[in-house]
Amino acid sequence: MIATRFLDEPNASRPDLLIRATTPLIPLDERYHLAFMRRPISSDATFIFKFIVPVGYTLFISAWSLLIDLFNMGREKWVFICFIAILSVGVGRLCLRIKKVAIEGEYIYVSNYVKEIRVSLAGINKVSQSYLATPKLVHLAFKDPILFGKKISFIPQANSILSPYKSHPVVDELLEMKAMNERGRGDQL
């Protein structure tokens, strides 16, 4: 049976925590530890979109360019090359800015697969998402610039929500944690 319970129940070991768990009934002590374990909120496909897609795209475009040279297209060749250049900038901008993100307690961990930094949830200024893009991206804007800039994007883990107009659960969770932090309860999470 799945139930929603709160840690502010009378027998809770830490009544100052306010953690909602929609899980099979887990002892409260274990849920306390689950809340402070690092868990990824970005998709496992992040690596593929960050590294494999740009390389595959480059190889595909290179093959097309060779075909254009073989068929000697003339004037149309320059239109096609300009189109490829614009598309390449878009793919590069989308793929290379994607980050790997995890959350633990009141911190998020942002990684570009070379460096990882820890950022407080209090440092998040805005949480938003792209609704019609594929893959769906979550954007985090920070109050102050971090190592990776003032704004990062990540691909959230897949869920069963197929509607492009519904907010992803990760966005709702981050907004809730940000609101708790703004109310001064972020250190009690």
C-alpha positions in Angstrom: 0.0 0.0 0.0 1.3 3.4 -0.9 0.6 6.2 1.6 1.6 9.8 2.1 2.9 10.5 5.6 4.6 13.4 7.2 7.5 13.4 9.6 5.6 15.8 11.9 3.6 12.8 13.3 3.7 12.4 17.1 6.2 9.5 17.0 8.6 11.1 14.6 12.2 11.0 15.5 12.8 14.5 14.0 9.6 16.6 14.3 11.5 19.7 13.0 11.7 18.1 9.6 8.9 18.5 7.1 9.4 15.8 4.5 6.6 14.3 2.5 7.1 10.9 1.2 4.8 9.1 -1.3 6.4 5.8 -0.8 5.5 2.4 0.6 5.5 2.8 4.4 9.1 3.2 5.3 10.2 3.7 8.9 10.6 7.4 9.6 14.3 7.1 10.5 15.0 5.6 7.1 13.1 8.4 5.4 15.2 10.9 7.3 18.3 9.3 5.8 16.8 9.1 2.4 16.2 12.9 2.4 19.9 13.5 2.9 21.3 11.0 0.4 22.6 12.4 -2.8 20.3 11.5 -5.6 20.5 12.4 -9.3 17.7 14.6 -10.7 19.2 14.7 -14.2 18.6 11.9 -16.7 21.1 9.2 -17.5 20.7 10.3 -21.1 22.6 13.5 -20.2 25.9 11.9 -21.3 24.5 10.9 -24.6 23.0 14.4 -25.3 26.2 16.1 -24.2 28.8 14.1 -26.0 27.4 11.4 -28.4 24.8 13.6 -30.2 27.2 16.4 -31.1 29.8 13.9 -32.4 27.1 12.0 -34.4 25.7 15.3 -35.7 29.2 16.4 -36.8 29.9 13.1 -38.6 26.5 13.2 -40.3 27.0 16.8 -41.5 30.5 16.0 -42.7 29.1 13.1 -44.8 26.5 15.5 -46.3 29.2 18.1 -47.1 31.1 15.4 -49.0 28.0 14.5 -51.0 27.5 18.1 -51.9 31.1 18.3 -53.2 30.7 15.1 -55.1 27.5 16.3 -56.9 28.9 19.8 -57.5 25.7 21.6 -56.5 27.0 25.1 -57.3 25.0 27.9 -55.9 22.8 25.8 -53.7 25.9 24.6 -51.9 26.3 27.9 -50.1 22.7 28.0 -49.0 23.1 24.5 -47.6 26.4 25.4 -45.9 24.8 28.5 -44.2 21.9 26.3 -43.1 24.3 23.7 -41.7 26.3 26.5 -39.9 23.2 27.9 -38.2 22.0 24.4 -37.2 25.4 23.5 -35.9 25.5 26.5 -33.6 22.0 25.6 -32.3 22.9 21.9 -31.6 26.2 22.9 -30.0 24.5 25.5 -27.8 21.9 23.0 -26.7 24.1 20.0 -26.2 27.2 21.5 -24.7 25.4 23.6 -22.0 23.6 20.6 -20.5 24.8 19.7 -17.0 24.5 16.7 -14.7 22.6 17.6 -11.5 22.1 15.9 -8.2 20.5 17.0 -5.0 21.4 16.3 -1.4 19.7 18.1 1.6 19.8 21.8 0.9 22.4 21.7 -1.8 22.5 20.8 -5.5 25.6 19.4 -7.2 26.3 20.6 -10.7 28.7 18.8 -12.9 30.0 19.1 -16.5 31.7 15.6 -16.2 35.0 17.3 -15.5 34.3 19.5 -12.5 31.6 19.3 -9.9 30.4 22.1 -7.7 28.0 22.4 -4.8 25.5 25.2 -4.8 23.1 26.1 -2.0 19.4 26.0 -2.8 19.3 29.6 -1.5 21.4 30.6 -4.4 18.7 29.6 -7.0 16.9 32.6 -8.3 14.5 31.0 -10.8 13.4 27.5 -11.8 11.8 27.0 -15.2 11.4 24.4 -17.9 11.0 24.2 -21.7 7.6 22.8 -22.5 7.8 22.0 -26.2 11.5 21.1 -26.6 12.7 17.5 -26.9 14.3 16.5 -24.7 12.5 18.5 -22.0 15.0 20.8 -20.2 14.9 22.3 -16.8 16.6 25.7 -16.4 18.1 27.0 -13.1 19.0 30.7 -12.9 21.2 31.7 -10.0 21.4 34.9 -8.0 25.2 35.0 -8.4 27.2 33.5 -11.2 28.6 30.1 -10.5 31.5 28.3 -12.2 29.2 27.3 -15.1 27.6 30.7 -15.5 24.5 32.4 -14.2 22.1 29.8 -15.8 22.4 26.1 -16.3 20.1 23.5 -18.0 19.7 19.8 -17.4 17.5 17.0 -18.7 15.3 15.7 -15.9 14.8 12.0 -15.3 12.0 10.5 -17.3 8.6 10.3 -15.9 5.2 9.0 -17.0 3.8 12.5 -17.7 3.4 12.8 -21.5 1.7 16.1 -21.7 4.0 18.9 -22.9 2.0 21.4 -20.8 2.5 19.8 -17.4 5.2 20.8 -15.1 7.9 18.1 -14.5 7.9 16.8 -10.9 11.6 17.9 -10.5 10.6 21.5 -11.2 7.8 21.3 -8.6 10.2 19.8 -6.1 12.9 22.4 -6.7 10.3 25.2 -6.5 9.0 23.8 -3.2 12.5 23.5 -1.7 13.3 27.0 -2.9 10.1 28.4 -1.2 11.0 26.6 2.0 14.5 28.1 1.9 13.1 31.6 1.3 10.8 31.1 4.3 13.9 30.4 6.4 13.3 26.7 6.8 15.9 25.6 4.2 18.4 24.6 6.8 15.9 22.3 8.5 15.2 20.3 5.4 
